[in-house]
């Protein structure tokens, strides 16, 4: 491709994105100024409002399938609560939002303090973890504050839940995909006895609700769109993709760029969105060779494989322990890449891939060179 062809290609990109008003609207981390509030929001507000105003309320576990609106609802409400605290001059710290999957235990403590203290924070990276934790607990023993921990299944330091719920004035809002985490994840009885949240379940969205959400995004992010195309997109997301609105939002961006809204275009955009999201999740494993290898091995059994057989194959290739094997299985399931179930507590009986594009596992491994020296073919059965 010569210089003239490059310039021609760049100019053609003007048309490709000219219908997009704001690309940020179609990122999964974007919090709109107004959202579709589910009925569960009222319960959350009652509990947190009672706490902010009176010191009452209770800790919460917000649970439900992926893409059911848990995170965006909590983050939106926390933003409004922060505004309310400031407007009403309430003696409370601003709400704090943390992602247990994205943050290690040290960074989680550091980010919590920086969010709570804002401009007053003068805490440097390198401060001992014990000092950070003591500072956080001391602060929260004096002031009211809401601490939200998303993807709580990935939280490594469970003692933090014990300390926050037992020794501080804070209210903890945890967000996860299953309420069984309370039973299966909190093995320490002392944590269970201290952290006893009220469970609020988010049902999967209805097609009409997904359509309303997508039309709100279209209004914010596109110059023009067709409601009929969005209605069809919502119906497909509800019927084929477990009402996971994330796929709809990503597909809407593609449809908006093309400014094409036929059924064929909608299906094409959805296929791309599913692939993009799965690719992103699989790439998050790129620094963990054996974990990625285990996922690749599982994809060789689309109908499922017994965990005993899977462990034998995995152990032959890695020599890792059964404990590590089940830890890896748990993390892959939390990411929504596999199904592991049917067995006794903590030990699944059968494992199967749940991703729509298992070929991406091999693609990511080859891109990153993760399995060099331990060839990808070693994971073939």
C-alpha positions in Angstrom: 0.0 0.0 0.0 1.6 3.3 -1.1 1.2 6.7 0.4 -1.8 7.7 -1.8 -3.6 4.6 -0.8 -2.9 5.2 2.9 -4.4 8.7 2.6 -7.4 7.4 0.7 -8.0 4.8 3.4 -7.7 7.4 6.2 -10.2 9.7 4.4 -12.7 6.9 4.1 -12.6 6.5 7.9 -14.4 9.9 8.1 -17.5 8.2 6.8 -17.1 5.1 8.9 -17.5 7.0 12.2 -19.4 10.1 11.2 -22.6 8.8 12.8 -20.8 8.4 16.2 -21.5 11.3 18.5 -19.5 10.0 21.5 -17.5 6.7 21.4 -17.2 6.7 25.2 -20.9 5.9 25.5 -20.2 2.4 24.1 -17.5 1.4 26.5 -18.6 -1.0 29.3 -17.2 1.2 32.0 -19.3 4.3 31.0 -21.8 5.5 33.5 -24.5 7.5 31.7 -26.0 10.6 33.4 -29.3 8.8 33.5 -29.7 5.0 33.5 -32.5 2.5 33.4 -33.0 1.9 37.1 -34.2 -1.6 38.0 -36.7 -2.1 40.9 -33.8 -3.5 43.1 -32.3 0.0 43.1 -35.1 1.1 45.6 -34.0 -1.6 48.1 -30.3 -0.6 47.7 -31.2 3.1 48.3 -33.3 2.3 51.3 -30.5 0.4 53.0 -27.7 2.9 52.1 -29.9 5.9 52.7 -30.8 4.7 56.2 -27.1 4.2 56.8 -26.0 7.6 55.5 -28.7 9.5 57.4 -29.1 7.4 60.6 -26.2 4.9 60.8 -28.6 2.0 60.1 -29.0 -0.2 57.1 -27.0 -3.4 56.5 -24.2 -4.8 54.3 -25.3 -5.9 50.9 -24.4 -8.6 48.3 -25.7 -7.7 44.9 -25.9 -10.8 42.8 -27.1 -12.0 39.4 -25.9 -13.1 35.9 -23.3 -11.1 34.0 -24.7 -8.2 32.1 -27.8 -7.9 34.4 -27.0 -4.3 35.5 -25.4 -4.9 38.9 -22.3 -2.8 38.4 -23.8 0.1 36.6 -26.6 0.3 39.1 -24.3 0.4 42.1 -21.9 2.8 40.5 -24.7 5.2 39.4 -26.2 5.1 42.9 -22.9 5.7 44.5 -22.3 8.8 42.3 -25.7 10.2 43.3 -25.1 9.4 47.0 -21.8 11.3 46.8 -23.6 14.3 45.4 -26.3 14.0 48.2 -23.7 13.8 50.9 -22.1 17.0 49.6 -25.4 18.8 49.0 -26.8 18.0 52.4 -23.5 18.5 54.2 -23.6 15.1 55.8 -20.7 14.0 58.0 -19.6 11.0 55.9 -16.8 10.1 53.5 -17.5 9.8 49.8 -18.5 6.3 48.6 -15.6 4.1 47.4 -15.8 1.7 44.4 -13.2 -1.1 44.0 -12.8 -4.0 41.6 -11.4 -7.1 43.2 -10.5 -8.7 39.8 -8.6 -5.7 38.6 -6.7 -4.8 41.8 -4.3 -6.9 43.9 -4.7 -6.7 47.7 -2.1 -3.9 48.1 -3.5 -1.7 45.3 -7.0 -2.2 46.5 -6.1 -0.7 49.9 -4.2 2.1 48.3 -7.0 3.0 45.9 -9.6 2.8 48.8 -7.7 5.4 50.8 -7.1 7.7 47.8 -10.8 7.6 47.0 -12.0 8.2 50.5 -9.6 11.0 51.3 -9.6 12.6 47.8 -7.3 15.7 47.7 -6.4 15.2 51.3 -4.7 11.8 50.5 -1.0 11.8 50.8 -0.3 8.1 50.7 2.5 6.9 48.5 3.0 3.5 46.8 5.6 1.7 48.7 3.9 2.3 52.1 3.7 -1.1 53.9 0.5 -3.0 53.3 0.0 -3.3 57.1 0.2 0.5 57.5 -2.3 1.0 54.7 -4.8 -1.4 56.2 -4.4 0.1 59.7 -4.9 3.6 58.3 -8.0 2.5 56.4 -9.6 0.8 59.4 -8.8 3.8 61.7 -10.4 6.2 59.2 -13.5 4.1 58.8 -13.9 3.6 62.6 -14.4 7.4 62.9 -16.5 8.2 59.8 -19.4 6.7 57.9 -18.5 5.4 54.4 -19.8 3.0 51.8 -17.2 0.6 50.4 -18.3 -1.2 47.2 -16.3 -4.2 46.1 -17.1 -5.5 42.6 -16.3 -9.0 41.4 -15.9 -10.0 45.0 -15.3 -13.6 44.2 -11.7 -12.5 43.2 -11.0 -10.9 46.6 -7.8 -12.4 47.9 -7.7 -10.8 51.4 -10.9 -12.0 52.9 -9.8 -10.8 56.3 -10.6 -7.3 54.9 -14.3 -8.2 55.0 -14.0 -9.4 58.6 -12.2 -6.2 59.7 -14.5 -3.8 57.8 -17.7 -5.4 59.0 -16.5 -5.9 62.6 -14.2 -3.0 63.5 -15.5 0.0 61.4 -18.6 2.1 60.8 -18.5 1.3 57.1 -21.2 -0.4 55.1 -20.0 -2.9 52.6 -21.6 -3.4 49.2 -20.3 -6.5 47.5 -21.1 -7.4 43.9 -20.8 -10.9 42.5 -22.3 -13.4 40.1 -23.6 -15.9 42.7 -24.9 -15.8 46.2 -23.3 -19.2 46.7 -20.0 -17.3 47.2 -21.1 -16.7 50.8 -21.2 -20.5 51.4 -18.4 -21.7 49.1 -16.1 -18.7 49.1 -16.1 -17.7 52.8 -14.6 -20.8 54.4 -13.5 -18.9 57.5 -16.4 -19.1 60.0 -15.2 -15.9 61.7 -15.6 -14.0 58.4 -19.1 -15.5 57.9 -20.2 -14.6 61.4 -19.1 -11.0 61.0 -20.0 -10.4 57.3 -23.7 -11.2 56.9 -25.0 -9.2 54.0 -28.5 -8.8 52.7 -28.7 -10.5 49.3 -30.3 -8.6 46.5 -30.8 -10.6 43.3 -30.9 -9.0 39.8 -33.0 -11.0 37.4 -32.0 -11.2 33.8 -33.2 -8.2 31.7 -36.4 -8.5 29.6 -36.1 -7.8 25.9 -38.1 -4.6 26.4 -35.7 -3.4 29.1 -32.7 -4.1 27.0 -34.2 -2.1 24.2 -34.8 0.8 26.5 -31.2 0.7 27.7 -29.8 0.6 24.1 -32.1 3.4 23.0 -30.8 5.6 25.8 -27.2 4.8 24.7 -28.1 5.5 21.1 -29.5 8.9 22.0 -26.3 9.8 23.9 -23.8 8.3 21.4 -25.3 8.4 17.9 -26.6 11.1 15.6 -29.1 8.7 14.0 -30.5 5.2 14.6 -33.4 3.0 13.8 -35.6 1.8 16.6 -36.7 -1.3 14.7 -33.1 -2.4 14.5 -32.5 -1.8 18.2 -35.7 -3.7 19.1 -34.4 -6.7 17.0 -31.0 -6.4 18.7 -32.6 -6.5 22.1 -34.7 -9.5 21.3 -31.7 -11.5 20.1 -29.6 -10.6 23.1 -32.5 -11.7 25.4 -33.1 -15.0 23.6 -29.6 -16.1 22.6 -27.2 -14.4 25.0 -28.8 -14.8 28.4 -29.9 -11.1 28.3 -26.3 -10.0 28.8 -26.7 -6.3 27.8 -22.9 -5.9 27.4 -23.2 -7.7 24.0 -25.9 -5.3 23.0 -23.9 -2.2 23.9 -20.9 -3.4 22.0 -23.0 -4.4 19.0 -24.7 -1.0 19.0 -21.4 0.7 18.5 -20.8 -1.3 15.4 -24.3 -0.7 14.1 -23.9 3.0 14.8 -20.6 3.2 12.9 -22.0 1.4 9.9 -25.4 3.2 10.3 -27.0 0.0 9.0 -29.9 -1.6 10.9 -31.1 -4.7 9.0 -31.4 -8.1 10.7 -28.3 -9.2 8.9 -26.4 -6.2 10.2 -27.6 -6.8 13.7 -26.5 -10.4 13.7 -23.1 -9.5 12.2 -22.6 -6.8 14.9 -23.6 -9.3 17.6 -21.1 -11.9 16.4 -18.4 -9.3 16.5 -19.3 -8.1 20.0 -19.3 -11.6 21.4 -15.9 -12.3 19.8 -14.5 -9.0 21.1 -15.6 -9.5 24.7 -14.4 -13.1 24.8 -11.1 -12.1 23.3 -10.7 -9.4 26.0 -11.4 -12.0 28.8 -9.0 -14.6 27.3 -6.3 -12.0 26.9 -6.5 -11.3 30.6 -4.9 -14.7 31.1 -1.9 -14.0 28.9 0.5 -13.8 31.8 -0.6 -17.2 33.2 0.7 -19.9 31.0 -0.7 -22.9 32.8 -4.1 -21.3 33.3 -4.4 -20.5 29.6 -3.2 -24.0 28.8 -5.9 -25.5 31.1 -8.6 -23.4 29.3 -7.2 -24.6 26.0 -7.4 -28.2 27.2 -11.0 -27.7 28.3 -12.0 -26.3 24.9 -11.0 -29.7 23.4 -14.1 -31.2 25.2 -17.0 -29.1 24.0 -19.5 -31.5 25.6 -17.6 -31.5 28.9 -15.1 -33.7 30.7 -15.0 -35.1 34.2 -12.7 -33.2 36.6 -10.8 -36.3 37.6 -9.9 -37.0 33.9 -9.1 -33.3 33.3 -6.8 -33.1 36.3 -4.9 -36.2 35.2 -4.3 -34.7 31.8 -3.4 -31.3 33.3 -1.1 -32.8 35.9 0.8 -34.8 33.2 1.5 -31.6 31.4 2.3 -29.2 34.3 2.9 -31.3 37.4 0.9 -28.8 39.4 -1.1 -29.9 42.4 -4.8 -30.7 42.6 -5.3 -27.6 44.8 -3.8 -25.3 42.2 -5.9 -27.1 39.5 -9.1 -26.3 41.3 -8.1 -22.7 42.0 -7.5 -22.3 38.3 -10.9 -23.9 37.5 -12.6 -21.5 39.9 -10.9 -18.4 38.4 -11.9 -19.5 34.8 -15.5 -20.0 35.9 -15.6 -16.6 37.6 -14.6 -15.1 34.3 -17.5 -16.9 32.6 -15.2 -18.9 30.3 -16.2 -22.4 31.6 -18.9 -24.2 33.5 -17.7 -26.2 36.5 -20.4 -28.0 38.5 -22.4 -31.0 39.5 -20.1 -32.1 42.4 -19.7 -31.6 46.1 -18.9 -28.3 47.7 -15.7 -26.8 46.2 -15.1 -29.7 43.9 -16.9 -29.7 40.5 -17.7 -33.1 38.9 -17.7 -32.0 35.3 -16.2 -29.1 33.4 -17.2 -27.7 29.9 -16.3 -24.5 27.9 -19.0 -21.8 27.7 -17.3 -19.5 25.3 -18.7 -19.1 21.7 -15.3 -18.8 20.1 -12.9 -21.4 21.6 -10.5 -20.8 18.7 -9.6 -17.5 20.4 -7.8 -19.4 23.2 -5.2 -20.7 20.7 -5.0 -17.4 18.9 -4.2 -15.5 22.1 -1.6 -18.1 23.1 0.1 -17.8 19.8 0.0 -13.9 19.8 1.6 -13.7 23.2 4.0 -16.6 22.8 2.9 -17.7 26.3 3.3 -21.4 25.6 6.7 -21.2 23.9 9.0 -23.7 25.6 5.9 -25.6 26.6 4.4 -26.0 23.2 0.8 -25.5 22.6 0.6 -29.0 21.1 1.5 -30.3 24.6 -2.1 -29.4 25.6 -3.6 -31.3 22.7 -5.1 -34.6 23.7 
